[in-house]
């Protein structure tokens, strides 16, 4: 007969206590592993609600889109355009906006909530020019709009900015480009004759480019023709010197070509392409990079074609082996400041921007000279100098209210490898040298300097952005969106 005595509790209490401890440990392990906050990369933008009247929303979107289009046309980076459009829309109460920027278009979309239709507007960027005075006016307009400018007055001011004429006449730009070429020739060690010939040749190139643009010639061929003009002048000088048998004349025609190449390279959007790539706007960066490569190839083709024709005609092609930079440090710094300042003036920058750009050019050259004394390679030294220029442009741009893009682009112009490109083309067509890889290594070295400049100034811009108060918060939001993350706070 089974016993009716209840089971002893001494055997079950330890097992129950062990089970409780096991569950507690499991819960602690789950709390240590499981995330407690929201996802780090939200899937959608948090909708703030359609609390803005439809007519006002349309006016704000039109204003923001046209400002973004004007900035993109003047060469601003995609992240700067995105940040400016978001900031401008938020100033009038439109927070749930999305901006999409490519090389040829800009789209702004406003999500009005679940019960209202969204608004999306698109504009095509048809004109690309360099007008830093207009860019400065646009930035001033955005600051005033954030400070409470009425939407109607803001649209009227935008119409006036877009329709306003350039601050300088065209002959002033031509003079500035000629002075830029003369300054480059002085920086490379040329005498007053080389400076005068370089200035006159570059002025001619500017007029030729303007006429070719009016005829509708594709940019690649216009660039090739423009590069052929100073090369032809140099070939004529070489032929004339051989014809009169003046072998000891210190005139260096190669510097005329080098100065012309620097002027042509300065107009390319190298900085914008590198900055878009670093910021994560790869479509725009890819298009700008391809444009830079195509225009650079046009320069190479124009120089190579003229040199090859001259060699076939029996013109004695020579290039001075000691052609480099001026032996005077004071001349180097002064010429670098002049190069940057005159380039800013040729881009319709106002006097204050010209002065800041000249300062950036001088500082960049001092850093490059210091890197050379330290034994660094040219490409590395150029990247370091461009980094300082990019950082300085961001800091000074916010302090003295000048476009940081203008200062950074102008500041690296003295560092462009114009002489190296000419050396490569000369080595290509020279008998005995063209069959070697010397020209290719020289051209690759010039490309390395260009990449170093672009990467350096973009990295300097990125590093100095926290010191900028103007677009700092919206800039971070634009960069997070480009990287796949959205600010939901």
Secondary structure, DSSP 8 states (H G I E B T S, - for coil): --------GGGTHHHHHHHHHHHHHHHHHHHHHS--S--SS-SS-------S-HHHHHHHHHHHHHHHHHHHHTT--HHHHHHHHHHHHHHTT--SEEEEE-SSEEEEEE---SSS--EEEEEE-------HHHHHHHHHHHHHHHTT--HHHHHHHHHHHHH---SS-HHHHHHHHHHHHHHHHHHTT--HHHHHHHHHHHHHHHHHHHHHHHHT--HHHHHHHHHHHHHHHHHHHHHHHHHTT-TT----THHHHHHHHHHHHHTS-HHHHHHHHHHT-HHHHHHHHHHHHHHHHHHHHHHHHHHHHHHHTT------TT-SS-S-HHHHHHHHHHHHHHHHHHTT--HHHHHHHHHHHHHHHHHHHHHHHTT--HHHHHHHHHHHHHHHHHHHHHHHT--HHHHHHHHTGGG--HHHHHHHHHHHHSTTTTTSSHHHHHHHHHHHHHHHHHHHHHHHHHHHGGG--SSHHHHHHHHHHHTT-----
